[in-house]
Amino acid sequence: MASAPLFYDDVARLISFAVWVVSLIVQAVALIHCVTQRGDGFQAIGTLPKGAWLAILAICFLLTLLGVGGGAIGIFGLIGVAAALIYLLDVRPGLRDLSDGKGFW
């Protein structure tokens, strides 16, 4: 009976760490992609400017890395993952279509 709480704590800590690492990877991929894009492409697809995306992604990445607000499952970690996913699933395909010359319109 005494080993059950210890085992639970270890598993919970391991899952929390895994979620934190995956969260940082997703946010880092979005941030690196944003840094490497041209600024005029963001205006062409009708989204926030590059500077705004850089600020949002960098601040959220930093706050998640430092564990502010509860780490990856805290408020800043969840906002960071949401912002990174919005960037990767909405803005990135638009920039890719724009650079391919095919366009999305």
N, CA, C and O of each residue as an XYZ file, in Angstrom:
420
protein
N       0.798     -1.200      0.000
C       0.000      0.000      0.000
C       0.844      1.268      0.000
O       0.474      2.266     -0.619
N       1.957      1.229      0.683
C       2.769      2.426      0.799
C       3.478      2.768     -0.511
O       3.852      3.922     -0.718
N       3.670      1.796     -1.397
C       4.385      2.072     -2.634
C       3.491      2.688     -3.701
O       4.002      3.281     -4.652
N       2.195      2.569     -3.577
C       1.283      3.111     -4.591
C       1.414      4.628     -4.735
O       1.519      5.104     -5.865
N       1.415      5.410     -3.658
C       1.571      6.861     -3.844
C       2.923      7.241     -4.452
O       2.994      8.185     -5.238
N       4.000      6.524     -4.104
C       5.300      6.818     -4.673
C       5.307      6.540     -6.170
O       5.835      7.332     -6.951
N       4.727      5.426     -6.565
C       4.648      5.088     -7.977
C       3.804      6.111     -8.741
O       4.157      6.501     -9.854
N       2.711      6.537     -8.155
C       1.841      7.531     -8.782
C       2.589      8.839     -8.993
O       2.478      9.449    -10.057
N       3.337      9.270     -8.011
C       4.091     10.514     -8.130
C       5.136     10.430     -9.233
O       5.330     11.391     -9.977
N       5.803      9.301     -9.344
C       6.812      9.136    -10.397
C       6.187      9.180    -11.782
O       6.719      9.824    -12.687
N       5.064      8.499    -11.951
C       4.391      8.476    -13.248
C       3.853      9.862    -13.597
O       3.985     10.308    -14.737
N       3.253     10.539    -12.634
C       2.732     11.881    -12.881
C       3.850     12.851    -13.249
O       3.677     13.696    -14.128
N       4.976     12.734    -12.591
C       6.125     13.587    -12.886
C       6.680     13.289    -14.280
O       7.057     14.209    -15.006
N       6.732     12.021    -14.654
C       7.225     11.633    -15.970
C       6.291     12.123    -17.081
O       6.758     12.618    -18.106
N       4.998     11.990    -16.886
C       4.031     12.474    -17.881
C       4.096     13.987    -17.998
O       4.052     14.520    -19.106
N       4.198     14.678    -16.892
C       4.304     16.129    -16.909
C       5.562     16.573    -17.647
O       5.523     17.534    -18.414
N       6.672     15.883    -17.420
C       7.911     16.209    -18.115
C       7.786     15.961    -19.614
O       8.261     16.766    -20.415
N       7.153     14.857    -20.003
C       6.970     14.537    -21.423
C       6.095     15.584    -22.108
O       6.381     15.990    -23.234
N       5.039     16.021    -21.439
C       4.169     17.063    -21.999
C       4.939     18.368    -22.137
O       4.770     19.083    -23.124
N       5.775     18.685    -21.170
C       6.588     19.899    -21.220
C       7.559     19.863    -22.399
O       7.714     20.860    -23.104
N       8.208     18.727    -22.614
C       9.170     18.597    -23.717
C       8.459     18.718    -25.058
O       8.934     19.435    -25.938
N       7.331     18.032    -25.232
C       6.589     18.107    -26.493
C       6.096     19.535    -26.730
O       6.132     20.028    -27.857
N       5.643     20.186    -25.681
C       5.193     21.572    -25.790
C       6.319     22.487    -26.254
O       6.113     23.335    -27.122
N       7.497     22.322    -25.686
C       8.643     23.133    -26.093
C       9.059     22.851    -27.533
O       9.447     23.769    -28.256
N       8.983     21.603    -27.950
C       9.353     21.260    -29.330
C       8.396     21.913    -30.318
O       8.832     22.494    -31.312
N       7.094     21.821    -30.054
C       6.101     22.422    -30.954
C       6.302     23.934    -31.024
O       6.270     24.517    -32.108
N       6.505     24.560    -29.882
C       6.702     26.001    -29.861
C       8.007     26.405    -30.541
O       8.054     27.428    -31.225
N       9.057     25.624    -30.363
C      10.348     25.935    -30.990
C      10.272     25.802    -32.508
O      10.852     26.617    -33.226
N       9.569     24.794    -33.005
C       9.416     24.625    -34.450
C       8.690     25.824    -35.043
O       9.102     26.353    -36.075
N       7.604     26.257    -34.391
C       6.859     27.417    -34.881
C       7.717     28.679    -34.840
O       7.700     29.471    -35.783
N       8.460     28.868    -33.762
C       9.302     30.054    -33.627
C      10.412     30.065    -34.672
O      10.665     31.104    -35.283
N      11.066     28.956    -34.887
C      12.147     28.887    -35.878
C      11.603     29.127    -37.283
O      12.228     29.819    -38.087
N      10.444     28.555    -37.575
C       9.859     28.775    -38.895
C       9.515     30.247    -39.086
O       9.736     30.800    -40.163
N       8.983     30.877    -38.065
C       8.610     32.290    -38.161
C       9.842     33.160    -38.378
O       9.799     34.108    -39.163
N      10.930     32.852    -37.697
C      12.150     33.637    -37.828
C      12.704     33.561    -39.246
O      13.261     34.541    -39.741
N      12.562     32.432    -39.897
C      13.173     32.225    -41.208
C      12.318     32.715    -42.372
O      12.743     32.606    -43.522
N      11.137     33.247    -42.114
C      10.254     33.702    -43.189
C      10.454     35.183    -43.482
O      10.918     35.946    -42.634
N      10.092     35.573    -44.707
C      10.158     36.991    -45.083
C       8.981     37.725    -44.452
O       7.892     37.170    -44.308
N       9.215     38.977    -44.078
C       8.191     39.767    -43.413
C       7.023     40.158    -44.290
O       5.896     40.266    -43.807
N       7.272     40.374    -45.579
C       6.183     40.817    -46.456
C       5.187     39.698    -46.766
O       4.063     39.972    -47.186
N       5.586     38.455    -46.565
C       4.676     37.341    -46.804
C       3.501     37.325    -45.833
O       2.403     36.897    -46.188
N       3.730     37.787    -44.617
C       2.666     37.798    -43.615
C       1.564     38.772    -44.018
O       0.381     38.480    -43.846
N       1.949     39.924    -44.551
C       0.956     40.893    -45.011
C       0.217     40.376    -46.232
O      -0.976     40.634    -46.395
N       0.917     39.647    -47.088
C       0.299     39.146    -48.311
C      -0.785     38.113    -48.028
O      -1.754     38.016    -48.781
N      -0.637     37.340    -46.951
C      -1.662     36.347    -46.641
C      -2.711     36.880    -45.678
O      -3.653     36.166    -45.332
N      -2.561     38.120    -45.243
C      -3.582     38.762    -44.418
C      -3.621     38.309    -42.974
O      -4.700     38.130    -42.409
N      -2.473     38.125    -42.376
C      -2.406     37.736    -40.971
C      -1.644     38.807    -40.187
O      -1.306     39.859    -40.731
N      -1.380     38.541    -38.934
C      -0.600     39.460    -38.115
C       0.777     39.660    -38.739
O       1.276     38.768    -39.426
N       1.395     40.811    -38.511
C       2.760     41.012    -39.035
C       3.750     40.034    -38.399
O       3.482     39.434    -37.358
N       4.890     39.896    -39.054
C       5.918     38.972    -38.580
C       6.362     39.320    -37.162
O       6.561     38.429    -36.337
N       6.514     40.596    -36.881
C       6.947     41.009    -35.546
C       5.980     40.586    -34.449
O       6.404     40.212    -33.356
N       4.695     40.645    -34.733
C       3.692     40.230    -33.748
C       3.778     38.727    -33.506
O       3.740     38.278    -32.361
N       3.896     37.950    -34.582
C       4.024     36.501    -34.421
C       5.305     36.151    -33.676
O       5.305     35.261    -32.825
N       6.393     36.842    -33.987
C       7.649     36.578    -33.279
C       7.513     36.871    -31.788
O       7.980     36.096    -30.954
N       6.880     37.980    -31.459
C       6.705     38.345    -30.052
C       5.840     37.318    -29.322
O       6.187     36.872    -28.228
N       4.727     36.949    -29.924
C       3.822     35.983    -29.293
C       4.528     34.655    -29.073
O       4.504     34.108    -27.971
N       5.157     34.136    -30.125
C       5.792     32.818    -30.033
C       7.005     32.826    -29.109
O       7.208     31.875    -28.354
N       7.815     33.886    -29.155
C       9.020     33.942    -28.321
C       8.676     34.092    -26.846
O       9.276     33.431    -25.998
N       7.723     34.949    -26.538
C       7.351     35.140    -25.131
C       6.729     33.876    -24.558
O       7.052     33.476    -23.440
N       5.842     33.248    -25.313
C       5.231     32.008    -24.833
C       6.258     30.896    -24.680
O       6.197     30.128    -23.720
N       7.204     30.801    -25.614
C       8.257     29.794    -25.506
C       9.097     30.031    -24.256
O       9.392     29.093    -23.515
N       9.476     31.271    -24.025
C      10.292     31.599    -22.859
C       9.554     31.311    -21.554
O      10.135     30.755    -20.622
N       8.278     31.688    -21.484
C       7.512     31.444    -20.262
C       7.308     29.950    -20.018
O       7.329     29.502    -18.872
N       7.114     29.185    -21.075
C       6.971     27.737    -20.914
C       8.301     27.115    -20.503
O       8.335     26.226    -19.651
N       9.391     27.575    -21.100
C      10.712     27.054    -20.761
C      11.040     27.300    -19.294
O      11.600     26.431    -18.625
N      10.694     28.476    -18.797
C      10.983     28.817    -17.401
C       9.986     28.222    -16.420
O      10.209     28.253    -15.210
N       8.878     27.678    -16.937
C       7.885     27.064    -16.063
C       6.985     28.058    -15.365
O       6.385     27.732    -14.340
N       6.876     29.265    -15.898
C       6.026     30.286    -15.291
C       4.565     29.888    -15.473
O       4.164     29.482    -16.563
N       3.780     30.001    -14.425
C       2.353     29.705    -14.521
C       2.022     28.229    -14.561
O       0.922     27.864    -14.977
N       2.934     27.369    -14.143
C       2.625     25.952    -14.059
C       3.257     25.090    -15.134
O       2.877     23.928    -15.276
N       4.196     25.606    -15.887
C       4.871     24.798    -16.902
C       4.022     24.592    -18.137
O       3.280     25.484    -18.548
N       4.133     23.409    -18.729
C       3.453     23.130    -19.997
C       1.948     23.021    -19.830
O       1.203     23.319    -20.764
N       1.487     22.602    -18.667
C       0.050     22.469    -18.480
C      -0.532     23.648    -17.701
O      -1.686     23.611    -17.274
N       0.275     24.688    -17.522
C      -0.199     25.928    -16.923
C      -0.793     26.828    -17.992
O      -0.850     26.453    -19.164
N      -1.225     27.983    -17.603
C      -1.926     28.884    -18.517
C      -1.017     29.360    -19.649
O      -1.451     29.398    -20.801
N       0.229     29.722    -19.353
C       1.124     30.212    -20.402
C       1.575     29.084    -21.330
O       1.768     29.305    -22.525
N       1.739     27.896    -20.793
C       2.086     26.749    -21.631
C       0.975     26.412    -22.603
O       1.234     26.118    -23.771
N      -0.263     26.451    -22.129
C      -1.396     26.155    -23.009
C      -1.582     27.243    -24.061
O      -1.876     26.947    -25.218
N      -1.411     28.492    -23.662
C      -1.500     29.593    -24.629
C      -0.383     29.463    -25.663
O      -0.607     29.694    -26.851
N       0.811     29.098    -25.218
C       1.938     28.928    -26.128
C       1.713     27.821    -27.137
O       2.018     27.984    -28.319
N       1.182     26.697    -26.684
C       0.902     25.593    -27.602
C      -0.208     25.993    -28.575
O      -0.135     25.680    -29.763
N      -1.222     26.677    -28.079
C      -2.310     27.122    -28.959
C      -1.798     28.093    -30.015
O      -2.148     27.974    -31.189
N      -0.979     29.045    -29.609
C      -0.426     30.007    -30.570
C       0.468     29.302    -31.594
O       0.412     29.608    -32.785
N       1.289     28.362    -31.131
C       2.168     27.636    -32.049
C       1.357     26.798    -33.036
O       1.690     26.742    -34.220
N       0.302     26.151    -32.560
C      -0.522     25.345    -33.456
C      -1.289     26.208    -34.448
O      -1.441     25.826    -35.609
N      -1.769     27.356    -34.015
C      -2.432     28.270    -34.947
C      -1.442     28.712    -36.019
O      -1.774     28.754    -37.204
N      -0.234     29.036    -35.598
C       0.783     29.445    -36.566
C       1.083     28.302    -37.536
O       1.093     28.502    -38.751
N       1.328     27.105    -37.000
C       1.737     25.988    -37.844
C       0.617     25.478    -38.752
O       0.881     25.019    -39.863
N      -0.616     25.556    -38.291
C      -1.726     25.007    -39.071
C      -2.440     26.030    -39.940
O      -3.193     25.649    -40.836
N      -2.224     27.321    -39.699
C      -2.909     28.350    -40.470
C      -1.930     29.242    -41.241
O      -2.044     29.379    -42.459
N      -0.991     29.835    -40.551
C      -0.079     30.793    -41.175
C       0.960     30.088    -42.037
O       1.221     30.518    -43.161
N       1.552     29.023    -41.535
C       2.605     28.313    -42.278
C       2.132     27.802    -43.638
O       2.844     27.993    -44.623
N       0.953     27.156    -43.740
C       0.504     26.738    -45.078
C       0.288     27.916    -46.023
O       0.559     27.803    -47.218
N      -0.194     29.039    -45.507
C      -0.369     30.222    -46.352
C       0.952     30.751    -46.866
O       1.061     31.129    -48.032
N       1.954     30.781    -46.007
C       3.284     31.229    -46.427
C       3.901     30.248    -47.421
O       4.566     30.656    -48.373
N       3.678     28.964    -47.197
C       4.207     27.961    -48.114
C       3.558     28.082    -49.491
O       4.246     28.018    -50.510
N       2.221     28.260    -49.526
C       1.536     28.431    -50.805
C       2.003     29.695    -51.518
O       2.135     29.709    -52.741
N       2.248     30.740    -50.762
C       2.701     32.000    -51.333
C       4.095     31.860    -51.946
O       4.355     32.391    -53.026
N       4.984     31.151    -51.264
C       6.351     31.003    -51.762
C       6.433     30.005    -52.909
O       7.360     30.080    -53.716
N       5.492     29.073    -53.002
C       5.478     28.114    -54.111
C       5.063     28.756    -55.425
O       5.320     28.217    -56.501
N       4.420     29.906    -55.325
C       3.948     30.583    -56.518
C       2.567     30.129    -56.960
O       2.006     30.688    -57.903
N       2.016     29.133    -56.300
C       0.688     28.648    -56.656
C      -0.390     29.577    -56.110
O      -1.423     29.793    -56.743
N      -0.131     30.117    -54.931
C      -1.103     30.982    -54.296
C      -2.260     30.188    -53.739
O      -2.479     29.037    -54.115
N      -2.986     30.797    -52.857
C      -4.123     30.112    -52.246
C      -5.416     30.829    -52.564
O      -6.460     30.466    -52.022
N      -5.386     31.833    -53.423
C      -6.585     32.585    -53.747
C      -7.086     32.241    -55.108
O      -8.099     32.786    -55.549
